[in-house]
Amino acid sequence: MNLTRVNLFDVPLRPILLSHPSCILVSKRFVTRTSTGVSPSSILLPRSIQSPQIIAKGSSVSVQPVSEDAKEDCQSNDVSGDSIRRRFLEFFASRGHKVLPSASLVPEDPTVLLTIAGMLQFKKIFLGKVPRQVPCATTAQRCIRTNDLENVGKTARHHTLFEMLGNFSFGDYFKKEAIRWAWELSTIEFGLPANRVWVSIYEDDDEAFEIWKNDVGVPVEQIKRMGEADNFWTSGPTGPCGPCSELYYDFYPERGYDEDVDLGDDTRFIEFYNLVFMQYNKTEDGLLEPLKQKNIDTGLGLERMAQILQKVPNNYETDLIYPIIAKISELANISYDSANDKAKTSLKVIADHMRAVVYLISDGVSPSNIGRGYVVRRLIRRAVRKGKSLGINGDRNGNPKGAFLPAVAEKVIELSTYIDSDVKLKAPRIIEEIRQEELHFKKTLERGEKLLDQKLNDALSVADRTKNKPYLDGKDAFLLYDTYGFPVEITAEVAEERGVSIDMKGFEVEMENQRRQSQAAHNVVKLTVEDDADITKNIADTEFLGYDSLSARAVVKSLLVNGKPVIRVSEGSDVEILLDRTPFYAESGGQIADHGFLYVSSDGNQEKAVVEVSDVQKSLKIFVHKGIVKSGALEVGKEVEAAVDADLRQRAKVHHTATHLLQSALKQVIGQETSQAGSLVAFDRLRFDFNFNRSLHANELEEIECLINKWIGDATRLETKVLPLADAKQAGAIAMFGEKYDENEVRVVEVPGVSMELCGGTHVGNTAEIRAFKIISEQGVASGIRRIEAVAGEAFIEYINSRDSQMTRLCSTLKVKAEDVTSRVENLVEELRAAKKEASDLRSKAAVYKSSVISNKAFTVGTSQAIRVLVESMDDTDADSLKSAAEHLVSTLEDPVAVVLGSSPEKDKVSLVAAFSPGVVSLGVQAGRFIGPIAKMCGGGGGGKPNFAQAGGRKPENLPSALEKAREDLIATLSEKLN
């Protein structure tokens, strides 16, 4: 029998001929665990199909029945994770399903943060919002869930990233086929013993019961009826829904088949396959109406099936994850098999989190403090802390300050071949982002841990005095999150280890305050249509004419005021207008919407109307024009002349095409691996975010500008064409960030020889229309994300004129020529620096003198060992001078001595300093811990070393009482230590 090596996603799909089975040798090898680590072993795979080109993205199939002999001859013994995935897809491809690629972990659905289920990419089809493209499909979908993060590594089955194998029917087949195929896949293809597979059904689903019992032959005692909470799926309060049927594997069938058997007992059972029968529509009254189109949505957990078939105690010890654990064990210099439970959990957590992080970064998510980026940051930081608990120091290559997670990421990437081949192409960027984030966190980790340790000690001390349960204030938890980058979940974990709870309500109050401040800083345009679904039922899609024309006659199909439909609007009304056709470009793909006017001509008694349009948004394929009625009145059904502001459109076109040129220039100058992470195409500027781990050098920015201006000067005509998505990608077109694409056809914008991108935006006809391009700023906006802002065309002219005007005024003020401005400013800066230093020195000398005056106010605590104590206010002395004064006092007064000074250098500002000599520190009294509670009385905080600490606050009116408290606490503490 011939052996063939094949990458299942690299070849086009051919018709499946099943009469002459053959075998293949998979290039991905199953990794078995040994006492010393891992060792690969090649597995010979018999196959139930002849063609090795069985699986491909975007292909169709023709199906022939499988003979029983072929089944018997080709029963595969390969239980590797890659084989399970392949066999699942092949199984359903041979039954007429189109094999589709995994969707991105960044979903199109705005209601969810990340792709959490295999059905998510088909949600609009299931909800009836878009027509089906194929009757049925099958996928191996990467998913992310973080709601059970605390269980990761502790249970046998919880993960953040997992693969869901699914088969889906969009009105094609239904319950009988789904059930029969699920049983055949489980018991024949994967060879699970029938007596070990249990089935749950919805309590009222007699149809499913009859199919399982009579058609499939599952014994009644292995079928369990369960309630709505377990076995009834809904898409929301209303809409498509239906009963579920789940398959469970029984690890201990010898325990019997009593009626009291609990399928939720995860010490005996594991659910591995879920079948959802979407057969009803749930109305607002709670009634279940039969759907005209019944759908099937299923999910089989790859990691769970691997655990079952590979006969290991948990998902982590399968070949999908264990090689990563082995790599981490090597870095930690420990053995997984002999490690204690806590260490094993840490190993599992790191392996799990790094799988998720690698695929999230590959899909364009970079670490940050918001949204998806926060998920990545949180996972990396949890992994770093777990690594620290395992004793992993540095990169294990002799650099104790290096990062260890990149080595783990390399192992994840090595295993990615059959999950997502693009990951290896993006490996340099993925590894560098992880390295940068780990190193950045390590820099703040030590400071943050010290502060957290101090806060926890304070909480425990307060609890001891008050006899209450210890808790960490919400403001402190937020300080750790906002200033030191500690996710509150990590703070909670550390606090829990110390027996301290967190004031989460207080934390959420602080978070909400920050959100409000952030929102207030942005001008958010909110679409006020209340129910997209209602619009789509009554209004046809808007015909967009804006590529070819800037004006058009159109009919008003609907008017909305405050989200409510109206028939007529009059002068002064803010209104949203739906037209049957429009030349207005709606905001999308980073490009802002067109501005312009709608005109209604006088017609008999009809009043002439003018509406100024200031924004256009899209609700599905319906354009919503937002504006204000400047004069007259507008009615539903009337014809209008829709006119786009041509000058503003030209500005947007110039900046959009310049954005494409910028992306090409970046790839050419700093590397092809860089990719877009966001954009804004506005009338006055363009903004382009991209993945890169450092700031660009001046010569790189200059080279980028020169390249773009050369392309502009080449006066190249743009080419725009509409192609099937697969053809466009094959031609080399790249996607613009944030743009969603139709599978059937996409718009391709090409600057021949320079750029080819999928883009629905508006563009110039010739690069010469851009006129000129200038970068005005380059900066970091998040970890691993850089931003360039630039101007082109008319905005470039305005920018240059403004800069020239500013230079003219500057020359006049400094009384120098333009070429001498730089040297003159440098001289002024140096003079200012010298003056500031002189003033600072004078202030310090004055503070030292003042401290000498108040030194006679020092008093003594103790008799056998007298300690001199000085607690005083120094009026408006600044923080640096206060420090100099304290240091002078400690050096001039005899050891042991404790000095605490306070001042109010500015309105609403407090400075505090504590300086303790070695004799005081030796008693266990530390300045860093002492100053914190005193500063809190002044509305602030701080800390430092045992011998010296500084703090600040915002309530000068509380300084006298705070210093009095410091005096009392010092006397009490020192007296106690001396006795």
HELIX and SHEET records of a PDB file:
HELIX    1   1 GLU A   68  ASP A   73  1                                   6    
HELIX    2   2 GLY A   81  ALA A   93  1                                  13    
HELIX    3   3 GLY A  118  PHE A  122  5                                   5    
HELIX    4   4 LYS A  123  PHE A  126  1                                   4    
HELIX    5   5 LEU A  149  ASN A  151  5                                   3    
HELIX    6   6 LYS A  175  GLU A  184  1                                  10    
HELIX    7   7 LEU A  185  GLU A  189  3                                   5    
HELIX    8   8 ALA A  194  ARG A  196  5                                   3    
HELIX    9   9 ASP A  206  GLU A  210  1                                   5    
HELIX   10  10 ILE A  211  VAL A  216  3                                   6    
HELIX   11  11 VAL A  220  GLN A  222  5                                   3    
HELIX   12  12 GLU A  228  ASN A  231  1                                   4    
HELIX   13  13 PRO A  253  ARG A  255  5                                   3    
HELIX   14  14 LEU A  302  GLN A  310  1                                   9    
HELIX   15  15 ASN A  315  GLU A  317  5                                   3    
HELIX   16  16 TYR A  322  ALA A  332  1                                  11    
HELIX   17  17 ASP A  341  SER A  362  1                                  22    
HELIX   18  18 GLY A  371  SER A  389  1                                  19    
HELIX   19  19 LEU A  405  GLU A  414  1                                  10    
HELIX   20  20 ASP A  422  LEU A  425  1                                   4    
HELIX   21  21 ALA A  427  THR A  466  1                                  40    
HELIX   22  22 GLY A  474  TYR A  484  1                                  11    
HELIX   23  23 VAL A  488  GLU A  497  1                                  10    
HELIX   24  24 MET A  504  ALA A  520  1                                  17    
HELIX   25  25 ASP A  532  ASN A  538  1                                   7    
HELIX   26  26 ALA A  646  ILE A  670  1                                  25    
HELIX   27  27 ALA A  698  GLY A  713  1                                  16    
HELIX   28  28 LEU A  725  GLN A  730  1                                   6    
HELIX   29  29 THR A  767  ILE A  770  5                                   4    
HELIX   30  30 GLU A  794  LEU A  814  1                                  21    
HELIX   31  31 ALA A  818  ASP A  820  5                                   3    
HELIX   32  32 VAL A  821  ILE A  854  1                                  34    
HELIX   33  33 SER A  855  LYS A  857  5                                   3    
HELIX   34  34 ALA A  879  THR A  892  1                                  14    
HELIX   35  35 PRO A  918  VAL A  921  1                                   4    
HELIX   36  36 ALA A  927  MET A  937  1                                  11    
HELIX   37  37 PRO A  956  ASN A  958  5                                   3    
HELIX   38  38 LEU A  959  LEU A  978  1                                  20    
SHEET    1   A 3 LEU A   3  THR A   4  0                                        
SHEET    2   A 3 CYS A  23  LEU A  25  1                                        
SHEET    3   A 3 LEU A  44  PRO A  46 -1                                        
SHEET    1   B 2 PHE A  30  THR A  34  0                                        
SHEET    2   B 2 GLY A  37  SER A  41 -1                                        
SHEET    1   C 8 LYS A  98  VAL A  99  0                                        
SHEET    2   C 8 CYS A 136  ILE A 144  1                                        
SHEET    3   C 8 LEU A 161  PHE A 170 -1                                        
SHEET    4   C 8 LEU A 288  GLY A 301 -1                                        
SHEET    5   C 8 PHE A 269  LYS A 282 -1                                        
SHEET    6   C 8 GLY A 239  ASP A 250 -1                                        
SHEET    7   C 8 VAL A 197  TYR A 202 -1                                        
SHEET    8   C 8 ILE A 223  MET A 226  1                                        
SHEET    1   D 7 LYS A  98  VAL A  99  0                                        
SHEET    2   D 7 CYS A 136  ILE A 144  1                                        
SHEET    3   D 7 LEU A 161  PHE A 170 -1                                        
SHEET    4   D 7 LEU A 288  GLY A 301 -1                                        
SHEET    5   D 7 PHE A 269  LYS A 282 -1                                        
SHEET    6   D 7 GLY A 239  ASP A 250 -1                                        
SHEET    7   D 7 PHE A 232  THR A 234 -1                                        
SHEET    1   E 2 TYR A 471  LEU A 472  0                                        
SHEET    2   E 2 SER A 501  ILE A 502  1                                        
SHEET    1   F 2 GLU A 543  PHE A 544  0                                        
SHEET    2   F 2 ARG A 581  THR A 582  1                                        
SHEET    1   G 7 LYS A 564  VAL A 566  0                                        
SHEET    2   G 7 SER A 551  VAL A 561 -1                                        
SHEET    3   G 7 ASP A 574  LEU A 579 -1                                        
SHEET    4   G 7 ILE A 622  SER A 631 -1                                        
SHEET    5   G 7 ALA A 609  SER A 619 -1                                        
SHEET    6   G 7 GLY A 596  VAL A 600 -1                                        
SHEET    7   G 7 GLU A 639  VAL A 644 -1                                        
SHEET    1   H 2 ARG A 568  SER A 570  0                                        
SHEET    2   H 2 ALA A 633  GLU A 635 -1                                        
SHEET    1   I 4 GLN A 676  VAL A 681  0                                        
SHEET    2   I 4 LEU A 686  ASN A 691 -1                                        
SHEET    3   I 4 ILE A 785  ALA A 792 -1                                        
SHEET    4   I 4 PHE A 773  ALA A 782 -1                                        
SHEET    1   J 4 GLU A 719  LEU A 723  0                                        
SHEET    2   J 4 VAL A 746  VAL A 751 -1                                        
SHEET    3   J 4 SER A 755  LEU A 758 -1                                        
SHEET    4   J 4 ILE A 734  ALA A 735  1                                        
SHEET    1   K 6 PHE A 859  VAL A 861  0                                        
SHEET    2   K 6 ILE A 867  SER A 873 -1                                        
SHEET    3   K 6 VAL A 897  SER A 903  1                                        
SHEET    4   K 6 VAL A 910  PHE A 916 -1                                        
SHEET    5   K 6 PHE A 948  GLY A 953 -1                                        
SHEET    6   K 6 GLY A 941  GLY A 944 -1                                        
END                                                                             
